[in-house]
């Protein structure tokens, strides 16, 4: 939303000699009209740590605030603590340094990444997660204390949404658990807010602020115009925070069944000592939750989830399949998947495969299912170019779903685009030439042999033993054949044909938590006749009578340095391309053993005998457990409460079970 020019790249990586376009809307008569309801999703980035750094990024201030909190709560060493809306983790980390058992959660990916990086540098044993405070990914009766610090309460449009947070805290707190809120003094700020101010943030950046009360005088509306002396305006952002009076906050806590509500003083400090805004005067509010332990029946009900499984439509043609329709192997694969899902305790599944009635079917299920398990890699109406239409539809209907979103699928469907992103990030790719539909001459500019493939495609469609060219004449023939087969409106990619090991890497997880890098596998071509080119193309996946059906996958035998490089590149690409929950990356080594990226497969093949399942098997996971890991990765991202069995599996680590920040 805000800071439209924001980038996480270091300044030196941007084009030299170019100033960023000015981003400001000029004078605004009514600030409230420009505040988005989800303003908090975009504002907490690197600029936030600059504009508010005098308070929120000062180690000494944080230490004194923790001193005060420990004093007020009389914290016990074995108390289990959640730092909710933890930001970059300044309070969480300080408590961990003092030996407390604390976790942190925040919605800002940027700040959580900062928190994890700091913890890793200091070697601190602490977990940080991304999530929504209104739907917490924690079990009932888990925490002794929940902290909501740094004036992080009151961001939503309605009081009811703030109440929803307190209701979630009531659920996850143990009986006699306590909550501590650090909130602005609403009475004071209504009378003393600064309508206009400006201050230098550092030697090159300053911020101008405007403020006004909302129409109902219950929120303070703020605008920040951040300016760099060299680049001009770099952000023009609006936000709003609720001004809770002590009495209003007391009533809200009582509605959430808290009692023993007490207000305490806390000092606000700043090295710049200029405009403190909402931090100018604050209260600390504590309350106690007097409740009974949740019953076993309630716990079981909380772990039972209703999931709709989205599949391709067996009644419609499918051009990628050899018979252009679903056959016995497809129905067997679907049967294996259903059997594997039946093994997952705590779930019930509804299967959707009729695309003609997909929208009304989903509308009937909306609100009745927890989310959709999107296994429709065939695409809407079995059109692979419409694979992204399924998640786009689910987003329009506001139904959570597993797997990558439409933007990620659009990125990765275009092989040339993925190559460009990888090259920009310094990740090696094969030499290649992009051929548009209208090209009639081919200055490929690379050594032969070369492989020709559709630039946009799925399931190795169009890639066969006849796709390898050794001369310019063979290249021309292959291109003409592909155009006849695929259509003259399709772009093609001509790549150098790499002759080293054929490698695949699978990942299950998300940047918001932990990810598992499955054992790396390679294709074993030893059973293939010598005259056949070593590729794992269409014949290997779809034609049982082909010699390529003899190809098997085995654990990759790679030098440690090579494997680490490949895994590291996959992790950063996973995040850069906005992949989610699970993904597969295909690589190949050149003749000298150097790895080069071929393509990225978001929502890769989920079948029982596919590459992902093979990797999972080498990791000691059954097919059912693999599907369960994908479900749990999505649930952690959604903020759905984790079941007991998942908490246990997370402790089963291997050398390649890496936190996301390891990338």
Number of C-alpha atoms within 10 A of each C-alpha: 13 19 20 12 12 13 11 8 8 7 9 7 7 12 9 8 6 8 11 14 11 14 18 14 9 8 7 11 7 12 20 21 11 14 19 16 13 13 18 18 14 17 18 19 21 15 15 13 16 17 19 17 16 18 22 22 16 15 13 11 18 21 15 14 20 18 13 17 19 13 10 14 13 9 15 11 10 11 14 19 24 24 24 26 24 28 30 28 28 21 23 29 26 18 21 16 15 10 13 19 18 24 22 27 25 22 21 24 20 17 22 27 21 19 24 24 15 16 20 15 8 11 9 14 14 19 17 25 26 28 24 19 21 16 16 23 23 20 19 21 19 16 23 21 23 22 22 19 20 21 19 16 21 20 19 17 16 11 13 11 15 19 17 15 19 21 18 18 29 25 21 22 28 22 19 17 24 24 26 22 22 23 26 27 20 24 13 14 22 18 8 11 18 15 12 13 14 15 15 15 18 11 8 11 19 18 21 15 20 18 21 20 21 18 11 6 12 16 24 23 24 23 22 18 21 26 21 16 12 10 14 15 21 22 22 21 24 24 23 26 23 24 24 22 17 18 9 12 17 19 13 18 24 16 13 17 16 24 17 13 17 14 15 13 12 15 13 14 20 17 10 13 10 13 17 17 18 20 22 18 19 22 20 21 21 21 21 21 24 17 16 10 13 13 8 9 8 10 15 11 10 16 17 14 17 17 20 22 19 22 21 23 21 17 13 16 15 20 14 20 17 13 11 11 16 17 12 8 10 14 12 13 15 16 13 17 17 15 13 18 18 14 12 13 13 14 13 14 16 13 13 19 17 17 19 12 10 16 14 10 14 20 13 11 18 18 11 13 18 19 25 27 22 21 20 24 23 21 21 22 22 23 17 21 16 18 23 21 19 21 26 15 16 21 14 8 13 12 18 20 25 24 26 22 21 20 15 21 24 18 18 21 23 17 20 21 15 20 22 13 15 21 13 10 13 10 20 18 20 20 17 19 18 19 21 14 13 10 10 11 8 14 10 19 10 14 12 16 17 24 23 26 23 23 19 19 19 19 18 17 19 22 21 19 18 14 22 23 22 13 12 15 9 16 22 14 13 19 22 15 15 19 18 10 10 14 12 13 10 16 20 23 21 25 23 23 23 25 16 16 23 23 26 27 24 25 28 25 28 25 24 25 18 21 24 23 26 27 24 26 24 21 19 18 20 11 12 16 12 9 6 12 17 22 22 20 17 22 21 20 17 19 13 11 10 13 14 26 17 15 18 16 18 16 16 18 12 15 9 8 8 14 17 13 12 22 20 15 19 25 21 19 20 26 15 13 20 19 28 25 25 28 23 23 24 19 24 23 18 17 11 9 15 13 24 20 23 21 21 27 21 26 23 20 19 20 19 21 13 14 22 26 23 25 24 23 17 15 17 13 17 16 23 19 18 22 23 19 22 20 23 21 24 26 20 23 23 21 18 22 18 18 19 11 9 12 12 9 10 13 9 8 10 12 9 16 19 16 19 19 19 14 15
